[in-house]
């Protein structure tokens, strides 16, 4: 068996190992146990200070990371960063291995979107490769309205729980005959069940009342049918939480028409990408919300829409809010809750009260204007330390 595992593609190895472990270690009822809920990462801490991996990525990523460092410095946050830069033109996997090694060492990371300009069939997306090799099986995105930003719907509060390692993002394609391409969509009961259980456990722990499974089982009857069945099976364990399901195209229409009908949404990988971008657009755009990626061992935090923002890089107009919210997520994961609260408080005051808005929000402020206002608020609230 060990020899077979060594020859198995690395992006599926973690899933097979979990499956073998579940078979060999059934719970008291003779059924398999699936991981759900919050992860318990082994986090690096030296001399009272935490160390986190920083992956600036490309586009606006490097300048956003500079703002994160500046805010952390003014807030006196005990976190040091191990920065791993990636060359967008390189066509090998050495830098990805360096990044993965760093995250495994530190247990936690903050990242910008990483471009993969080399367009070869055997060249994987570095973002997807990271998530697969670290087994970051779930992406959590809390989508909420901002009182200081005028939108059609002013009271959105939805949590998206998205599968993060398989589906259409399995990166398994081949040209069977010239002009005919097959792209494999991988759905497994193992990953679907632990995602569904994560969603229901999240709902229970955060006083959420309803979970909606987003699918296309009317067309992909076997693949999405398996995902939907796993969600139904998980729902039986949480009778106190309402459960329903919705086809993804109808879901997008319902979101725009009446978003208040949704509470927690559990989705496959591609549908999660589509739905999350729709909701982010409804609350103000790509520059506001952060996303959290969790596995059983590691956690990675990033802007919610995963946009590179290459067209506005270096122009001092990109909204730093999403990356700063990601940094607050990181601090909460490190149990530095007071520091996280200070940053979120400063962000909310800047956006909602002072209304320092960058062009994406209809304002005229620069990136630096936003960051300076956040730092000003931090200084006011840390003077008594």
C-alpha positions as CSV (number, residue, x, y, z in Angstrom):
1,X,0.0,0.0,0.0
2,X,2.8,2.4,0.8
3,X,4.3,2.0,-2.7
4,X,0.9,2.8,-4.2
5,X,0.6,5.9,-2.2
6,X,4.0,7.1,-3.2
7,X,3.0,6.9,-6.9
8,X,-0.4,8.6,-6.3
9,X,-0.7,12.3,-7.5
10,X,0.2,14.5,-4.5
11,X,-3.0,16.6,-4.7
12,X,-5.1,13.5,-3.9
13,X,-2.7,11.9,-1.4
14,X,-4.0,13.7,1.7
15,X,-7.5,12.6,0.8
16,X,-6.5,8.9,0.5
17,X,-4.5,9.0,3.7
18,X,-7.5,10.4,5.6
19,X,-9.7,7.7,4.1
20,X,-7.4,5.0,5.2
21,X,-7.2,6.5,8.7
22,X,-11.0,6.7,8.9
23,X,-11.3,3.0,7.9
24,X,-8.7,2.0,10.4
25,X,-10.2,4.1,13.2
26,X,-14.0,3.9,13.2
27,X,-15.8,5.7,16.0
28,X,-17.9,3.9,18.6
29,X,-20.8,3.4,16.3
30,X,-18.7,1.7,13.6
31,X,-19.0,4.8,11.3
32,X,-16.2,6.9,9.9
33,X,-15.3,10.2,11.7
34,X,-14.9,13.3,9.6
35,X,-13.0,16.5,10.7
36,X,-15.2,19.5,11.1
37,X,-15.2,22.8,13.0
38,X,-12.2,24.9,13.8
39,X,-8.7,23.7,13.1
40,X,-6.0,23.4,15.7
41,X,-2.9,24.5,13.9
42,X,0.6,24.1,15.4
43,X,1.6,27.7,15.3
44,X,5.2,29.0,15.6
45,X,6.0,31.2,18.6
46,X,9.4,32.4,19.6
47,X,10.2,34.6,22.6
48,X,6.6,35.6,23.1
49,X,6.2,36.6,19.4
50,X,4.3,34.7,16.7
51,X,5.7,34.0,13.3
52,X,3.5,33.9,10.2
53,X,4.2,33.3,6.6
54,X,3.5,36.2,4.3
55,X,3.0,35.6,0.6
56,X,2.6,39.0,-1.1
57,X,1.6,37.5,-4.4
58,X,1.3,39.8,-7.4
59,X,-0.7,42.9,-8.6
60,X,-1.7,44.9,-5.6
61,X,-0.6,42.2,-3.1
62,X,2.9,43.6,-2.3
63,X,1.7,47.1,-1.5
64,X,-1.2,45.7,0.6
65,X,1.3,43.6,2.6
66,X,3.3,46.8,3.2
67,X,0.2,48.4,4.7
68,X,-0.4,45.3,6.9
69,X,3.2,45.5,8.3
70,X,2.8,49.3,8.9
71,X,-0.5,48.8,10.8
72,X,1.0,46.0,12.9
73,X,4.0,48.1,13.8
74,X,1.8,51.0,15.0
75,X,-0.5,48.7,17.0
76,X,2.5,46.9,18.6
77,X,1.4,43.5,17.5
78,X,3.7,40.7,18.5
79,X,3.8,39.0,15.1
80,X,6.8,38.6,12.8
81,X,6.5,37.7,9.1
82,X,8.5,35.3,7.0
83,X,8.1,36.7,3.5
84,X,8.1,34.4,0.5
85,X,8.1,36.2,-2.9
86,X,7.2,34.4,-6.1
87,X,8.4,35.2,-9.6
88,X,5.4,35.3,-11.9
89,X,7.5,34.2,-14.9
90,X,9.1,31.1,-13.3
91,X,7.8,27.8,-14.6
92,X,9.0,25.4,-11.9
93,X,7.5,24.5,-8.5
94,X,10.5,25.4,-6.3
95,X,8.9,28.6,-5.0
96,X,5.6,26.8,-4.2
97,X,7.6,24.2,-2.2
98,X,9.3,27.0,-0.3
99,X,6.0,28.6,0.5
100,X,4.4,25.3,1.6
101,X,7.5,24.5,3.8
102,X,7.2,27.9,5.4
103,X,3.5,27.5,6.1
104,X,4.0,24.1,7.6
105,X,6.7,25.5,9.8
106,X,4.7,28.5,11.0
107,X,1.2,27.0,10.9
108,X,-0.4,30.1,9.5
109,X,-0.1,32.5,6.6
110,X,-1.5,35.7,5.0
111,X,-1.4,35.9,1.2
112,X,-2.2,37.9,-1.8
113,X,-3.3,36.4,-5.0
114,X,-0.5,34.6,-6.9
115,X,-0.4,34.8,-10.6
116,X,0.6,31.9,-12.8
117,X,1.5,33.4,-16.2
118,X,3.0,30.2,-17.6
119,X,0.1,28.6,-19.6
120,X,1.2,25.0,-20.0
121,X,-1.2,22.1,-19.4
122,X,1.2,20.6,-16.7
123,X,1.7,24.0,-15.0
124,X,-0.7,24.2,-12.0
125,X,-2.3,27.3,-10.5
126,X,-0.1,28.1,-7.6
127,X,-3.0,29.2,-5.5
128,X,-4.9,25.9,-6.1
129,X,-1.6,23.9,-5.6
130,X,-1.1,25.5,-2.2
131,X,-4.6,24.8,-1.0
132,X,-4.4,21.2,-2.2
133,X,-1.0,20.3,-0.8
134,X,-1.9,21.9,2.6
135,X,-5.3,20.3,2.5
136,X,-7.1,23.6,3.1
137,X,-10.4,21.9,2.5
138,X,-12.7,24.8,3.5
139,X,-12.9,28.5,2.6
140,X,-15.1,30.6,4.9
141,X,-16.3,34.1,3.8
142,X,-18.5,36.2,6.1
143,X,-20.3,38.6,3.8
144,X,-21.9,41.6,5.5
145,X,-23.0,45.1,4.8
146,X,-21.1,48.2,5.9
147,X,-23.3,51.0,7.3
148,X,-21.1,53.6,5.7
149,X,-21.5,52.2,2.2
150,X,-24.7,52.8,0.3
151,X,-25.9,49.6,-1.5
152,X,-29.2,48.3,-2.8
153,X,-29.4,45.9,0.2
154,X,-28.2,47.4,3.5
155,X,-28.5,44.4,5.9
156,X,-26.7,41.5,4.3
157,X,-25.3,38.9,6.7
158,X,-24.4,35.7,5.0
159,X,-21.6,33.1,5.6
160,X,-20.3,31.1,2.7
161,X,-18.7,27.7,3.5
162,X,-16.9,26.7,0.2
163,X,-15.2,23.5,-0.7
164,X,-11.6,24.5,-1.4
165,X,-9.6,21.6,-3.0
166,X,-11.6,19.7,-5.6
167,X,-14.5,20.0,-8.0
168,X,-13.7,21.9,-11.2
169,X,-10.5,23.0,-9.5
170,X,-9.0,19.5,-9.5
171,X,-6.8,20.6,-12.4
172,X,-7.3,17.3,-14.2
173,X,-7.6,17.9,-18.0
174,X,-6.6,16.0,-21.1
175,X,-7.2,16.2,-24.8
176,X,-8.4,12.7,-25.6
177,X,-8.4,13.4,-29.4
178,X,-7.4,16.6,-31.3
179,X,-10.1,19.2,-30.7
180,X,-11.8,17.3,-27.8
181,X,-10.8,18.3,-24.2
182,X,-12.0,16.5,-21.1
183,X,-11.9,18.4,-17.7
184,X,-12.6,16.2,-14.7
185,X,-14.8,17.4,-11.9
186,X,-13.8,15.5,-8.8
187,X,-16.4,15.2,-5.9
188,X,-15.7,12.8,-3.1
189,X,-17.9,11.7,-0.2
190,X,-15.0,12.3,2.2
191,X,-14.5,16.0,1.4
192,X,-18.2,16.7,0.9
193,X,-19.1,15.2,4.3
194,X,-16.4,17.0,6.3
195,X,-17.3,20.3,4.5
196,X,-21.0,19.8,5.3
197,X,-20.3,18.9,8.9
198,X,-18.1,22.0,9.2
199,X,-20.9,24.2,7.9
200,X,-23.5,22.8,10.3
201,X,-21.1,22.9,13.3
202,X,-20.2,26.5,12.3
203,X,-23.9,27.4,12.2
204,X,-24.5,25.8,15.6
205,X,-21.5,27.5,17.3
206,X,-22.3,30.9,15.8
207,X,-26.1,30.9,16.5
208,X,-27.0,30.6,12.8
209,X,-30.4,29.2,12.1
210,X,-30.2,27.9,8.5
211,X,-27.9,26.1,6.1
212,X,-28.5,26.1,2.3
213,X,-26.6,23.7,0.1
214,X,-25.9,25.2,-3.4
215,X,-25.6,22.6,-6.2
216,X,-26.5,21.7,-9.8
217,X,-27.7,18.2,-9.1
218,X,-30.5,18.5,-11.6
219,X,-27.8,18.3,-14.4
220,X,-24.7,16.7,-12.7
221,X,-26.8,14.1,-11.0
222,X,-24.0,11.9,-9.8
223,X,-21.3,14.4,-8.9
224,X,-23.5,17.2,-7.4
225,X,-25.9,14.5,-6.3
226,X,-23.2,13.0,-4.1
227,X,-22.4,16.5,-2.6
228,X,-26.1,17.2,-2.0
229,X,-26.7,13.8,-0.3
230,X,-23.7,14.4,2.0
231,X,-25.3,17.7,3.0
232,X,-28.6,16.0,3.7
233,X,-26.9,13.3,5.8
234,X,-25.0,15.9,7.8
235,X,-28.3,17.9,8.3
236,X,-29.8,14.9,10.1
237,X,-27.3,15.3,12.9
238,X,-28.4,18.9,13.5
239,X,-32.2,18.9,13.7
240,X,-32.3,22.3,15.4
241,X,-30.8,23.9,12.2
242,X,-33.1,24.4,9.2
243,X,-31.7,22.9,6.0
244,X,-32.7,23.5,2.4
245,X,-31.0,23.3,-1.0
246,X,-31.0,25.5,-4.1
247,X,-29.7,25.2,-7.7
248,X,-26.8,27.6,-8.2
249,X,-28.3,29.7,-11.1
250,X,-31.5,30.2,-9.1
251,X,-29.4,31.0,-6.1
252,X,-27.6,33.9,-7.9
253,X,-31.0,35.4,-8.9
254,X,-32.4,34.9,-5.3
255,X,-29.3,36.6,-3.9
256,X,-29.8,39.7,-5.9
257,X,-33.6,39.8,-5.3
258,X,-33.8,38.8,-1.6
259,X,-30.5,38.1,0.2
260,X,-32.1,38.0,3.6
261,X,-33.4,34.5,3.0
262,X,-29.9,33.1,3.3
263,X,-27.9,32.5,6.4
264,X,-25.1,29.9,6.0
265,X,-24.4,28.6,2.4
266,X,-22.4,25.4,1.8
267,X,-21.2,25.1,-1.7
268,X,-18.8,23.1,-4.0
269,X,-15.7,24.9,-5.2
270,X,-16.7,26.6,-8.4
271,X,-20.2,27.6,-7.2
272,X,-18.6,29.1,-4.1
273,X,-16.4,31.2,-6.2
274,X,-19.3,32.5,-8.3
275,X,-21.6,33.1,-5.3
276,X,-19.0,34.8,-3.1
277,X,-18.1,37.3,-5.9
278,X,-21.8,38.1,-6.4
279,X,-22.3,38.8,-2.7
280,X,-19.0,40.8,-2.4
281,X,-20.3,43.0,-5.3
282,X,-23.6,43.5,-3.5
283,X,-21.9,44.8,-0.3
284,X,-19.4,47.2,-2.0
285,X,-16.9,45.3,-4.2
286,X,-13.7,43.3,-4.0
287,X,-11.8,45.5,-1.6
288,X,-13.7,44.9,1.6
289,X,-14.1,41.3,2.7
290,X,-11.6,38.7,3.7
291,X,-11.6,35.0,3.3
292,X,-10.3,32.3,5.7
293,X,-8.9,29.0,4.5
294,X,-8.8,26.1,7.0
295,X,-7.4,22.6,7.0
296,X,-6.8,20.2,9.9
297,X,-3.4,21.6,10.5
298,X,-2.9,24.9,8.8
299,X,-4.8,28.2,8.1
300,X,-4.3,30.8,5.4
301,X,-6.0,34.2,5.3
302,X,-6.5,36.4,2.2
303,X,-8.9,38.8,0.5
304,X,-12.3,37.3,-0.1
305,X,-12.5,37.6,-3.8
306,X,-8.9,36.5,-4.5
307,X,-8.4,39.2,-7.2
308,X,-4.9,40.2,-8.3
309,X,-5.8,43.8,-9.1
310,X,-3.0,44.1,-11.7
311,X,-4.6,47.1,-13.5
312,X,-4.6,49.3,-10.4
313,X,-1.2,48.1,-8.9
314,X,1.1,50.9,-7.9
315,X,-1.5,53.6,-8.4
316,X,-2.3,54.2,-4.7
317,X,-6.0,53.7,-5.3
318,X,-6.5,50.0,-4.3
319,X,-8.7,49.5,-1.2
320,X,-6.6,48.0,1.6
321,X,-9.6,47.0,3.7
322,X,-9.9,43.4,2.5
323,X,-6.2,42.6,3.3
324,X,-6.4,44.4,6.6
325,X,-9.5,42.4,7.5
326,X,-7.5,39.3,6.6
327,X,-4.8,40.3,9.0
328,X,-7.4,40.7,11.7
329,X,-8.6,37.2,10.9
330,X,-5.0,36.0,11.3
331,X,-4.7,37.7,14.7
332,X,-8.0,36.0,15.9
333,X,-6.6,32.7,14.8
334,X,-3.5,33.4,16.9
335,X,-5.7,34.2,19.9
336,X,-4.5,37.9,19.7
337,X,-8.1,38.9,20.0
338,X,-7.5,42.4,21.6
339,X,-5.2,43.4,18.7
340,X,-7.7,42.0,16.2
341,X,-10.4,44.1,17.8
342,X,-8.3,47.2,17.6
343,X,-7.8,46.8,13.9
344,X,-11.4,46.0,13.1
345,X,-12.6,48.9,15.2
346,X,-10.2,51.2,13.3
347,X,-11.4,49.8,9.9
348,X,-15.1,50.2,10.8
349,X,-14.5,53.8,12.0
350,X,-12.6,54.7,8.8
351,X,-15.2,53.1,6.5
352,X,-18.5,53.8,8.3
353,X,-18.0,57.0,10.4
354,X,-15.2,58.9,8.8
355,X,-16.1,57.6,5.3
356,X,-12.6,57.6,3.9
357,X,-13.5,55.8,0.7
358,X,-11.3,54.7,-2.2
359,X,-12.5,55.0,-5.8
360,X,-14.0,51.5,-5.8
361,X,-16.5,52.7,-3.2
362,X,-17.3,55.9,-5.0
363,X,-14.8,58.1,-3.0
364,X,-11.6,60.0,-3.8
365,X,-9.3,58.8,-1.1
366,X,-6.1,57.0,-1.8
367,X,-4.9,53.8,-0.3
368,X,-2.5,55.7,1.9
369,X,-5.4,58.0,3.1
370,X,-7.3,54.9,4.3
371,X,-4.2,53.4,6.1
372,X,-3.2,56.6,7.7
373,X,-6.7,57.1,9.1
374,X,-6.7,53.5,10.5
375,X,-3.2,54.2,12.1
376,X,-4.5,57.4,13.6
377,X,-7.4,55.6,15.3
378,X,-5.0,52.8,16.5
379,X,-2.7,55.4,18.0
380,X,-5.6,57.0,19.9
381,X,-6.7,53.6,21.3
382,X,-3.3,52.4,22.3
383,X,-2.0,55.4,24.2
384,X,-3.0,53.9,27.6
385,X,-0.9,50.8,27.1
